[in-house]
Amino acid sequence: MSSVFKALSDPTRRRVLELLRGRPMTAGELSEHFPVSKPTMSAHFNVLREADLVDAYKQGTTITYRLKLSVLEDALLGFARTFGFGSLHNSAEADPVSAPRKEPTR
């Protein structure tokens, strides 16, 4: 999970993932959206691949990237569960400490 959050910590990589939500894109198409060098973009792509957030397919000299949404979802859900989100124990009925108090009727 830490490699996913390392990848998500950078705004450029988050934007790459946003772009890939629409469709698979080549490295060149993605790079057109950023004012950085090709080696810098290549480093960003490597971090995303290492975190298993994207698949890369090479055809000739062209690399096409595709978002692996299930990996991102699993990481975010796992992180949320760490803090009790998305579980019964977080609901007001199951947690009397955080449940709103009822005023006694007179």
C-alpha positions as a printed NumPy array, in Angstrom:
array([[  0.   ,   0.   ,   0.   ],
       [  2.875,   2.42 ,   0.695],
       [  4.033,   2.338,  -2.939],
       [  0.516,   3.344,  -4.019],
       [  0.467,   6.305,  -1.655],
       [  3.984,   7.298,  -2.704],
       [  2.735,   7.319,  -6.296],
       [ -0.352,   9.325,  -5.334],
       [  1.676,  11.889,  -3.381],
       [  2.742,  13.7  ,  -6.541],
       [  0.262,  15.957,  -8.385],
       [  1.7  ,  15.051, -11.795],
       [  1.151,  11.347, -11.186],
       [ -2.375,  11.994,  -9.887],
       [ -3.119,  13.942, -13.071],
       [ -1.734,  11.086, -15.198],
       [ -4.146,   8.714, -13.444],
       [ -7.014,  11.141, -14.044],
       [ -6.181,  11.268, -17.746],
       [ -5.988,   7.477, -17.937],
       [ -9.465,   7.175, -16.414],
       [-10.808,   8.316, -19.78 ],
       [ -8.868,   5.88 , -21.955],
       [ -5.473,   4.248, -22.415],
       [ -2.926,   6.763, -23.696],
       [  0.58 ,   6.658, -25.093],
       [  3.493,   8.148, -23.205],
       [  3.656,  10.922, -25.809],
       [ -0.031,  11.766, -25.462],
       [  0.298,  11.944, -21.695],
       [  3.492,  14.002, -21.852],
       [  1.737,  16.662, -23.944],
       [ -0.278,  17.609, -20.836],
       [  2.776,  18.499, -18.734],
       [  5.529,  21.128, -19.041],
       [  8.313,  18.732, -18.027],
       [ 11.003,  16.775, -19.856],
       [ 10.525,  13.277, -21.243],
       [ 12.98 ,  11.791, -18.719],
       [ 10.957,  13.367, -15.892],
       [  7.724,  11.907, -17.288],
       [  9.446,   8.549, -17.689],
       [ 10.355,   8.63 , -13.989],
       [  6.706,   9.357, -13.115],
       [  5.564,   6.456, -15.3  ],
       [  8.053,   4.159, -13.551],
       [  6.7  ,   5.079, -10.111],
       [  3.147,   4.39 , -11.311],
       [  4.213,   1.022, -12.758],
       [  6.086,   0.056,  -9.575],
       [  2.934,   0.822,  -7.569],
       [  1.03 ,  -1.406, -10.031],
       [ -1.378,   1.452, -10.791],
       [ -0.821,   1.267, -14.549],
       [ -0.12 ,  -1.357, -17.173],
       [  2.349,  -0.504, -19.926],
       [  2.175,  -2.071, -23.385],
       [  5.029,  -1.55 , -25.807],
       [  4.375,  -1.72 , -29.535],
       [  7.465,  -0.838, -31.522],
       [  8.772,   2.343, -29.925],
       [  5.383,   3.382, -28.518],
       [  4.382,   2.675, -24.931],
       [  0.687,   2.788, -24.092],
       [ -0.441,   3.107, -20.479],
       [ -3.712,   1.866, -19.001],
       [ -5.075,   2.572, -15.534],
       [ -5.453,  -0.433, -13.221],
       [ -8.421,   0.945, -11.332],
       [ -8.899,  -2.178,  -9.205],
       [ -5.455,  -1.712,  -7.614],
       [ -6.244,   1.91 ,  -6.783],
       [ -9.646,   0.973,  -5.367],
       [ -8.174,  -1.815,  -3.235],
       [ -5.517,   0.496,  -1.793],
       [ -7.985,   3.256,  -0.984],
       [-10.497,   0.846,   0.556],
       [ -7.77 ,  -0.785,   2.627],
       [ -6.655,   2.625,   3.857],
       [-10.228,   3.601,   4.711],
       [-10.769,   0.368,   6.638],
       [ -7.647,   1.097,   8.696],
       [ -9.551,   4.041,  10.151],
       [-12.877,   2.238,  10.425],
       [-14.59 ,   3.767,   7.415],
       [-16.946,   1.486,   5.57 ],
       [-17.48 ,  -0.895,   8.473],
       [-20.327,  -1.427,  10.9  ],
       [-18.228,  -0.469,  13.882],
       [-18.172,   3.106,  12.56 ],
       [-21.945,   3.527,  12.527],
       [-23.744,   5.443,  15.285],
       [-25.789,   2.387,  16.288],
       [-22.674,   0.313,  16.857],
       [-20.721,   3.081,  18.59 ],
       [-22.608,   4.458,  21.593],
       [-19.872,   6.999,  22.316],
       [-20.419,   8.848,  19.045],
       [-24.167,   8.207,  18.849],
       [-26.286,  11.314,  19.379],
       [-27.854,  11.473,  22.819],
       [-31.602,  11.476,  23.142],
       [-33.151,  13.98 ,  25.492],
       [-35.31 ,  12.34 ,  28.154],
       [-39.015,  12.811,  27.599],
       [-41.035,  14.467,  30.361]])
